[in-house]
């Protein structure tokens, strides 16, 4: 029996037992993403859903869907694979306006459905192979639509998440009945981020919520992602000849902005966090001009070349290409950093130096350790040569020892 077949059977039995008890959970006053009341955010993280089509993945008894329709004016489709769970929803909420319940496999349903404005899953997406569910969700959501996932991070036995995309044994607990065995994809946050990025989403935040009882080991993770815009149609191309091209150089800049709340980092659509920066234009652009231009294009911040201090050059090789990156520190600027249209990096935020996030882009990591060698950042090594007004001796910027 496959992992998903095991889960289908478990939820079928679970629904039967709850129907036999005639138990229907009350419609909540507030949408909760964890099993614990009052822990974590509410429905506001979905954005304004008034009049919008929202997909509830694994809608169960339907109480969350009814709340969003009645309290927030959403038009909800609750999709549920288990016939008995579906029966619970329609027996209690069949006449609720703007709520429909569909008994189907979510991936098969989305293949023919009109794309939704938003989607969420409270504890349910971990029962489906992400290599099957995430491509279907990308096709089933409109560009820019939010996808909110509440998932198990650490279980009742204290087992943390897996670093491999594979299911493992878990159980569904029921009062006065034996536990039901299941197979769940309990994955590490970075792995979920990699998967979502692979299938066309941008991860905005991942939060961990421990059990309110400190003696309990359970931790939930809450992922806020967004479906990326469709890529334009590809134009065909062909090489000039069958010979491999000679190695060439790529030249860019990266800018450090240190404010009261830390350094400025943005999230690339591929998921990495990075400093403002980019390639130096070929038409005689100076490094200082490149920093000022890239800062304005990516963040909307305005700086002057006189406020740009060039730190030095970093040199490394990536698949035969010589990469030269000039690090800089910007000492003064105007405005507030905001996501700019058509830029690949956005969601700008300030990060304290003693709480830097994982997933830094390697060029940004190299610049930061060249600037502050004591920062605990791991990255591939690069050769750093400081400019004359900094430290004249060249050295190797290596990963954390």
N, C-alpha and C positions, 0 to 999 in steps of 0.2 A: 504494500500500500504506500502510495506517495505521501509526502509531507502534507500537501494540500488536501488529499483525500482523508487523511487522519483528522485534519482540522474540520473538514466538512462534517464528518461523522460526529466529532465532539460537539460542535455547535448545534447539530440536529438534536442530539440527546439533551443538551443544555436547554434548548427551547422547549422540548417535550416536558421536562421536569418543571419548568416555570409555568407552562400552560396548565399542568396538573395542579399546581399550587394556586392558579388563578392570580399570579402575582404580576402587577404592572407597576413599574417604577414611576414615581410622580414626576410631572414636568417640572424641571428645576427653575428657580428664580434667576439663576445665573449659569451661563455655560461654563462647565469646568473641564479642564484638560487632564486633570489627575484624578485618581480615585478619592482624593481627600478634599473635603469641602473647604473653600476659601484659599486654597493653595494655587498660586499662579494667576495668570491673567484670565480675562473673560472673552466674550465674543468680539470685543473691540479689535482683536488682532486680525480678524477677517476683513477689517475695513468696513465701510458703509455697504451693507448688503440689502438695503431697502429696494425692493422690486427686482433684485438680481436673482439669477438662477444659481443655486448652490447645491453641490452634491455632497451628501452624507454617506461616506463609504463604510459599509458594515453598520447599518443604522439600527440593528437590534430591535429593541422594543419601541423605538421611535420617539422617545421623550426629548432627546436633544433636537431633533428636527422640528418638533412642535414648538419648542421654546424659541428657536430662531425665527420661525414663521410668525408666531404670536407677539413676541417681544421686539423683534427687529425688522419685521416686514419683508423677510426673505421669501423667495419661492423655492421650496426645498424638494429635492428628489432624494429619497432614502433608498439606497441600493443594498440589498441583503441576499446573500447566497443561501442561507439556511431557510427552508420552508417553514419550520416551526417558529423561528425568530420573526419571520415575515408575518406569520399568523398572529403573533403577539401584537405587532405594530398595528395591523389593520383592524384587529378586534377592538382596540382601544381608541384609535385615532383616525378611523377611515373617513370621517366627515369633517376633518379639520381643513379649513380653507388654505390654499396655497401649499399644501403638503401632499405629495404622492409617494407611495411606497411600491417599489419594484423588486420582485424576487428574480434575481439573475446573477450571473458572474459579472463582476464589474468590468473586467477587460473586454468581455464579449459585448456587454451593453454599450460601452463607450465607442465601440467600432462603428456603430450606426447612429449614435445620439448626437444632437446638436451640442456644440461645445458649451461648457459651463463658464460662469463668471468667477466661480470660486469652488474649492473642494476642501474637505477636511475628513480626518479619520481619527477617532478617539480610541486608541488601543487596538485597532483592527488591522492596520496595514501590515503589521508584523506577521500575520498569518498567511500572507501571499508572497510568493517569490518576487522580489523587487525587480528582477530582470523581466518579469512579465507585467507587473502592475505599473511601473513607472513609465515605460513607453506608451502604454494605453492612456495614462493620465495626461501625458504631454499632449497627445492628440485630442483628448477629451476636454481640454481647457483652452480658453481664449488666451492670446498673448497678453502677458502682464497679470494674469489671474493668480491670486494667492493659493498656495497649497499648505495647509497646516496639518502636521502629523504629531500625535501624541503616541509615544512608543516606550516600551519597557527598556530600561538601561541596566539596572541591577535587580536580580530577582529576590524572592523570599529567602533563598539559601545563600545570599551574598555573592552569587556568581555575577561578575561583571560582563560587559558586552563582548561579543566576538569580534575579532579583526579579520575574519574571513566571511565571505557571503555564502553562508550555509545555515540551514535550520538546525535547531537543537531541541531536545525534549524539555517541555514545560508542562504545567498542569493548570486547569481551570478548577478553582475551588468552589464547592457548593455546600451550603449548610445542610447537615443531616444526610448527605449523600457522598459516595466515594468521589475523589477527584477525577477529572477527565483528562487523559493524556493528550497533549497536542505537540505540534512541531512549530516553533517560532523562529523567525529571523531576528534575533536580538543582537543588533550590530552596534559597533562603536560609532560615536558621532561623526568622526572623520570619514568613516566608511560610508555612512549615509550621505554625507556631503559629496563624496566622490561619485556615488551612484546617481544622485540627483543632478549633479553637474554633467555627468556623462549623458543623461537622457533629457537635457534641455531645460534644466531649472537653475536658478540662481538661489543659493542658500543665503538668507539674510541673517538669521540668528539661530543658535541652538542653545537652549537653556536646560539645566538639570534641576529637578525638584526632588529633594530627599523626602522620605516619609516624615511627617511631623513628630512622630515618636522617635527620638534619637536612638532608641534601642533596636529599632527595625532597620533592616538593610535595604529595603526597596527604594529604588530611585527611578523616576520617570524622566524621559527627555522629551522636550517640545521643540519641534523643528518648524521654522517659518521659512518657506521657500516661495519662489515666484516663477511662473512659466515664462521663459525668455521669448522674445519676438521670433517670428519665423525668419530664417535666413533667406536672403535673396537667391533667386535661381542661379546656379553656377554656370559660368561661361567656360567653354572648352578651351584647352590650351595644349601645346605640344612643345617638346624641347627643340632647341636649335639643331642639336645633333645627338648621337648616341653616346658621345663622350661625357664622362662625369665632369661637372664644372669644377674649376679650381676653388680652393678655400678662399673666402673673402672675409671682410670685417664688418661688424655691426657696431655702430657708435651711438650711445645714448646717454641720458642724464637721469639722475634720481635725486629728489629734493627732500631734505629733512626739515620739517617745520615743528619746532618744539614750543608748545603753548603751556598754559597753566595746568591743563589736564593731561598732558603727555604729548606724544608725537601723532601726526596725522597719517592715517592709513585708510585706503579704500579697498573695496572688494572687487576683484576682476570677475567677469562673467564666468570664468572657468573655476572660480572658487578661491584663488589665492588672495592674500592680503598684501598690499604693496604701497610703497611711497608714490607720491605724484612724480611723473616723469615720462620719458619716452625717447624716441629717436631724434637725433640732431638732423635738421634739414640740410640738404646738400648745397643749397644756394648760399654758402658763406655765412651760415648762422653761427654766432659765438655760443659757447657753453652757457654763459649767463643769459643770453637771449632765449636759448632753448628752454632753460628752467622757467623763465618768466612766461613764455608762451604756453608750455605744457601745463603750468600751474593754472593759468587762466582757462585753457581749453578743458581740463579735466575737473577742476574744482570750482571755477568761477572766482577764485581769489585773485587779487591784483597786487603785484609786487613790482619793484623797480630793480633794474640790474645792479644798482649800487648797494642793494640790500642782500645780494646773493654772494655768499662766500664759497668759492670752489675749494673742496677738500683735497682732491687728488684723483688719480685714475686707478681703476680696477681692471685687470686683464685676465680673462680666462678663455678656454676653448669649449665650444659646444658643438659636437658632431662635425668637427673640422672647420668650424667658423670661429674666427678670432673675434671675441666680444670685448669691447672696450666701453666701460661705463664710468662716467665722471660723477662722483658724489658731490653734493652741494648742501649747504645749510642756508635757509632763507631766514633772515633775522627780523624782518618786518613785512607785514602784508595788510591788506584791507579786505573786509567782507567776511562772510561765513561760508565754509565749504558746503557745496551742494552737488548732487548728481546732475551732470550735464547731458543734454540730449545727444544720442548717437555715440557716446563714449563707452568704451568697454569696461571702464573702472568707475565705480560709484559707491553709494552708501558710505560716504566719508565719515569717520569718527576719530576721536582722540583716545589714545591708549597709553596708560601710565607705563613708564619704562620698567617698573618692577612687576608689571602684569602684562607683558607682551603676549599676543595671541599665537597659537600654533598656526601653521599653514602660511608662513611668510614666503613671498616670491623670492627666489634665491638671489637675484640681483639686489633687491632691497635689503635682504639679510646681510649680504656682503658689505653694502654701504654702511649699514648700522654698526657692524662690528669694526669697520675701519674707523668710524667716527668715535665709537665707545668700545674699545676692545674688551671691557669687562662685562658686556651684555651677554647673557647666557643663551646664545642663539646657535643652533647647529646648521651648517650649510657646507656645500662643496667649497674647496679652497680657491682663492684668487690672488693674484699678485697685485699689491697696492703700493702705489708711489704717491706720497703726499706732495702737494705743491709747496713752494719755497717758504710761504708764510706759515705753514703748519709744521710738520715734522719731515725734514728732508730725506731721511734714510728710507729706502724702499724696504718692504717686508712682505711676507705672505700672510694674507688673511685666511685663517684656517677655521675649520669647524671647532666647536667647543670641545676641549680636551676632557 
